[in-house]
Amino acid sequence: MVVGLALIALAGCGGGDGDTGGTDTAAEETTAPADEATEEPAEEPSDDAAAGGEGSVELASTSLGDVLVGADGMTLYMFDPDAQGDPTCYDDCAIAWPPLLAEGEPAVGEGLDEAMLGTVERTDGTTQVTYNDWPLYYWQDDTTAGDVTGQAVGEKWWVVGSDGEPIRTPAAG
């Protein structure tokens, strides 16, 4: 129950408009009741765990070329309305596109320019990782490291190359 409530609480990421690319999502509680006599309560996930990484940005090869990924190898995206500034993806948008969050200084992997790595404060007080001033996000439908299924969603979401620029190649079929 605690984990389910934590997931619902994390889903409400603040106020603002964001385009989910036509995807309507809702938080679901998927945990079974714990037997209090034999099981310890589950720990609540940290903001970093909910976002899928620990604030680090790395480079990985995908079908779209070398792109930014989180520590777990999952592809990171930028959102055109952010215009290399403050994040604009909140509420339902942030459920579909979880931001890459960091509690401390983010780390950068080999092949990337540390000077391009930064952070920006979100309206909910969390810290989102940026690269070349683009706030970075994951896509809920990417399930395996190297997936790029969020590419060109709503013609506003794009993977980011090592140079910090969006790769605006249309999504494959």
C-alpha positions in Angstrom: 0.0 0.0 0.0 2.9 2.4 0.9 4.5 1.8 -2.5 1.2 2.3 -4.3 0.6 5.6 -2.5 4.2 6.7 -3.2 3.7 6.1 -6.9 0.4 8.0 -7.0 2.1 10.9 -5.1 5.1 10.9 -7.5 2.6 11.0 -10.4 1.3 14.4 -9.4 4.4 16.4 -10.5 3.1 19.9 -10.2 1.0 22.3 -12.3 1.5 23.3 -15.9 0.6 22.2 -19.4 2.5 19.5 -21.2 1.9 17.5 -24.3 1.8 13.7 -23.8 1.8 13.2 -27.5 -1.8 12.0 -27.4 -1.1 9.4 -24.7 -3.6 9.3 -21.9 -2.1 7.7 -18.8 -3.2 7.0 -15.3 -1.3 5.9 -12.2 -2.2 2.4 -11.1 -1.7 0.6 -7.8 -0.1 -2.7 -8.5 1.1 -3.9 -5.1 -0.6 -6.8 -3.2 -1.3 -6.4 0.5 1.6 -7.4 2.7 1.2 -10.0 5.4 2.2 -7.8 8.4 3.4 -10.8 10.4 5.9 -12.1 7.9 6.9 -9.3 5.6 8.7 -6.1 6.1 7.1 -3.0 4.6 8.5 -2.0 1.2 10.7 1.1 1.0 9.3 4.1 -0.9 11.2 4.7 -4.1 13.4 7.8 -4.3 12.6 10.5 -6.9 15.7 9.3 -8.8 14.4 5.7 -8.8 11.0 6.9 -10.1 12.6 8.8 -12.9 14.7 5.7 -13.9 18.2 6.9 -13.0 20.5 8.6 -10.6 21.1 11.8 -12.4 23.8 10.6 -14.7 23.8 11.0 -18.4 25.7 8.6 -20.7 26.0 7.9 -24.4 24.7 4.8 -26.1 24.2 3.6 -29.7 20.6 3.2 -30.9 18.9 2.9 -34.2 19.0 6.7 -34.4 22.7 6.9 -33.7 24.6 7.7 -30.5 22.1 9.4 -28.1 21.9 10.4 -24.5 20.7 7.7 -22.0 20.3 7.5 -18.3 22.4 5.4 -16.0 20.1 2.4 -16.7 20.7 2.7 -20.5 17.2 4.1 -21.1 16.9 6.7 -23.8 16.5 10.4 -22.8 14.5 12.9 -24.8 14.0 16.7 -25.0 10.7 18.5 -25.4 10.5 21.4 -28.0 8.3 23.6 -25.8 11.1 23.7 -23.1 13.1 25.8 -25.6 16.3 25.1 -23.8 15.0 26.6 -20.6 12.6 25.7 -17.8 10.7 22.4 -18.0 7.2 22.6 -19.2 6.2 19.0 -18.9 4.1 18.4 -15.7 1.0 16.5 -14.6 -0.1 13.9 -17.1 2.8 14.8 -19.3 5.3 14.0 -16.6 3.6 10.7 -16.0 4.2 9.8 -19.7 7.6 11.5 -19.8 9.2 11.2 -16.4 12.0 13.8 -15.9 15.6 12.7 -15.2 16.0 13.9 -11.6 19.1 14.4 -9.5 19.5 14.9 -5.8 23.1 16.1 -6.1 25.4 17.0 -8.9 24.7 14.9 -12.0 27.4 12.9 -13.6 28.4 12.7 -17.3 29.7 9.6 -19.1 32.5 9.2 -21.6 32.1 11.0 -24.9 30.0 13.8 -23.5 30.9 17.4 -22.6 30.7 18.0 -18.9 30.3 21.7 -19.5 26.9 21.0 -21.2 25.6 19.1 -18.2 23.4 21.1 -15.8 20.3 21.2 -13.7 17.1 23.2 -13.4 14.6 23.4 -10.6 11.1 22.1 -11.3 8.0 23.8 -9.9 7.7 21.0 -7.4 11.1 21.7 -6.0 12.9 18.7 -7.5 16.0 19.1 -9.6 15.9 18.0 -13.3 19.1 17.2 -15.3 19.7 19.2 -18.4 22.2 18.8 -21.3 22.9 21.8 -23.5 20.1 23.5 -21.4 17.5 20.9 -22.6 15.6 19.4 -19.6 15.8 15.6 -20.1 13.0 13.1 -19.9 12.4 9.4 -20.2 9.4 7.9 -22.3 7.0 5.6 -20.5 6.8 3.2 -23.5 10.5 2.6 -23.8 10.9 -0.8 -22.1 14.4 -1.9 -23.0 17.8 0.0 -23.0 18.2 1.3 -26.6 14.5 1.7 -27.3 13.6 5.0 -29.1 9.9 4.7 -29.3 9.4 8.2 -28.0 11.1 9.7 -31.1 9.0 12.3 -32.8 5.9 11.8 -30.6 3.6 14.7 -31.3 6.4 16.1 -33.4 7.8 17.6 -30.2 9.9 14.9 -28.5 13.4 14.1 -29.8 16.4 12.1 -28.7 19.5 14.2 -28.1 22.9 13.6 -29.6 26.3 13.9 -27.9 26.6 17.5 -29.3 23.5 18.4 -27.2 21.3 19.0 -30.2 18.0 17.2 -30.9 18.1 14.5 -33.5 15.0 15.2 -35.5 15.0 12.1 -37.7 11.4 10.9 -38.0 10.6 7.7 -36.1 10.9 4.5 -38.1 7.6 3.0 -39.4 
